[in-house]
């Protein structure tokens, strides 16, 4: 099973339209094409859609070591607005990995490379194995 196949089971992100593009050890990249259903009342991308994109990228990077990892805490800072027709990308980078915890930073950019949001998260790493392998 590939990471992309495994994370299709993340039905919330899947139904939101988040696509996992790449997973390496301690890294992942995902994208979301912004459509009308992703907009808030002000016709801008709803913060929850951006959080969902960043959270899936986090999950893929955190689980890339072969064991299940779950968020302990997450924080997002929105820097620029995005809207219909934009494509957002989330790149997750591992900043620390320990026996049972890890820390990650996710940058969310648009199709022009403009920084839209930053997302930081800490995770708890379980001993349970994930059912996929990644290229190292």
C-alpha positions, 0 to 999 in steps of 0.5 A, spaced: 500 500 500 502 506 498 501 512 503 496 515 498 492 509 498 492 509 506 490 516 506 484 516 502 481 513 508 482 520 511 475 521 509 474 528 511 480 530 507 478 526 501 471 529 501 474 536 501 479 535 495 486 534 498 490 530 494 497 527 497 502 529 492 509 526 495 511 523 501 518 522 503 521 520 510 519 526 515 516 530 509 510 531 505 506 535 500 499 536 498 495 540 494 487 543 494 484 546 488 480 552 491 472 551 489 466 554 491 465 549 496 471 551 500 469 559 501 467 563 507 461 568 506 467 573 504 468 569 498 475 567 501 478 560 502 475 558 509 480 557 514 478 550 516 479 548 508 486 551 509 487 547 516 485 541 513 490 541 507 496 542 512 493 537 517 493 532 512 500 534 510 502 533 517 499 526 518 503 524 512 510 526 514 509 524 521 507 517 519 512 516 514 517 513 519 512 507 519 508 508 526 502 511 527 502 518 529 497 523 532 496 530 533 497 533 540 497 540 538 496 544 532 497 552 531 495 555 524 497 563 522 493 565 516 498 570 512 494 572 506 487 570 503 486 566 497 480 564 493 476 561 487 481 558 482 487 558 487 491 552 488 494 551 495 500 547 496 502 544 503 509 542 504 510 539 511 517 538 514 520 534 520 523 539 525 524 534 531 523 526 531 524 523 538 522 516 540 514 518 542 514 525 539 515 529 533 514 536 531 513 539 524 512 545 520 507 546 514 508 552 509 501 553 505 503 556 499 499 558 493 500 557 485 505 563 485 509 561 491 506 566 495 506 564 503 498 563 505 499 560 512 504 557 517 502 551 521 506 548 526 504 541 530 507 536 535 505 529 534 505 523 539 508 517 535 505 510 537 508 503 536 503 501 532 505 500 525 502 503 519 500 499 513 505 502 507 512 503 506 515 510 503 521 511 498 527 513 502 
